[in-house]
């Protein structure tokens, strides 16, 4: 899972920044991306995870975040402490139906 940005010109020639969040399956390299015209909020990130899982038809056993500091609240001697919304149990593989 990775985030990115790009500057593009809109229909009027004005430069704008677009934000992307992409999920890429390691083995197949199958991709799912969503774009926004503003920075992502926590709610956007959760919704995009849910959309990607629905698109793939399930939740990956492991998710590797390229910029995991965006989800972290703190670190305690190597233990990562995630924000309360990024630890939602609905993302756990046991919750697949």
C-alpha positions in Angstrom: 0.0 0.0 0.0 1.5 3.3 -1.0 0.5 7.0 -1.3 1.5 9.4 -4.0 0.9 12.9 -5.5 1.1 14.4 -8.9 0.7 17.9 -10.3 -1.5 18.2 -13.4 -3.3 20.9 -15.3 -7.1 21.1 -15.1 -9.4 21.9 -18.0 -8.7 25.6 -17.5 -4.9 25.2 -17.5 -4.6 25.7 -13.7 -2.1 23.5 -12.0 -3.6 21.3 -9.3 -2.3 18.5 -7.1 -3.9 15.0 -7.1 -3.5 12.5 -4.4 -3.4 8.7 -5.0 -3.6 5.6 -2.7 -2.7 2.3 -4.3 -2.8 -1.3 -3.2 -0.6 -3.7 -5.1 -0.7 -7.5 -4.5 2.8 -8.8 -4.1 2.7 -12.0 -6.2 0.3 -11.0 -9.0 1.1 -7.3 -9.0 -2.7 -6.8 -9.4 -3.4 -3.1 -8.6 -6.2 -1.0 -7.1 -5.9 2.8 -6.9 -8.1 5.7 -5.9 -7.5 9.4 -6.6 -8.6 12.5 -4.7 -8.2 16.2 -5.4 -7.4 16.9 -1.7 -5.2 15.2 1.0 -6.6 12.0 2.5 -8.4 12.0 5.8 -8.6 8.9 8.1 -12.2 8.3 6.9 -10.9 8.4 3.2 -8.2 5.9 4.1 -10.6 3.5 5.8 -13.1 3.7 3.0 -10.3 3.1 0.4 -9.1 0.0 2.3 -12.7 -1.3 2.3 -13.1 -0.6 -1.4 -9.8 -2.3 -2.3 -10.8 -5.4 -0.2 -14.1 -5.5 -2.0 -12.4 -5.1 -5.3 -10.0 -8.0 -4.6 -12.7 -10.1 -3.1 -11.0 -10.4 0.3 -8.4 -9.1 2.7 -4.7 -9.9 2.2 -3.1 -11.9 5.1 -0.5 -9.2 5.4 -0.5 -5.5 4.3 2.9 -3.7 3.9 2.6 0.1 4.1 5.3 2.0 2.3 4.8 5.1 4.4 3.6 3.5 7.7 4.4 6.6 9.7 1.2 8.1 8.3 -0.7 5.5 10.4 1.4 5.6 13.6 0.7 7.5 16.7 3.9 6.6 18.5 6.6 3.9 18.9 7.6 2.2 22.1 10.9 0.3 22.0 10.2 -1.0 18.5 6.5 -1.7 19.1 4.4 0.3 16.7 1.4 2.1 18.2 -1.2 2.7 15.6 -4.1 5.2 15.7 -7.4 3.9 16.9 -9.0 4.0 13.5 -6.2 2.2 11.7 -6.5 -0.9 14.0 -10.1 -1.6 13.1 -10.9 -5.3 13.7 -13.0 -5.3 10.5 -9.6 -5.3 8.5 -8.5 -8.6 10.2 -8.4 -11.6 7.9 -10.6 -13.6 10.3 -13.5 -11.2 9.5 -13.7 -12.3 5.8 -17.1 -13.6 4.9 
